Amino acid sequence: MVTPPISAATQAFGARVRTRRQELGQSQEQLADEAGLHWSFVGQVERGRRNISLHNILKLATGLKIDPGELVRGLRPPAEE
């Protein structure tokens, strides 16, 4: 069974991470090493299955050699029920 993304925001964030990683020619493992994270965590982020902390956003941005604002610009939280 495929687990869906947590929200549209986590899905968009993950897509941005994946796109930038691919632009740099990195594997998930290479990005994880650069960011000080586990490769499986990077995969979960890219699939939108993690709601990550500010510290991990900063780590990913460092590994991706990008301003963290580029990863979150324009994202909105899910609507309250």
Secondary structure, DSSP 8 states (H G I E B T S, - for coil): -----S-HHHHHHHHHHHHHHHHTT--HHHHHHHHTS-HHHHHHHHTT-----HHHHHHHHHHHTS-HHHHHTT-------
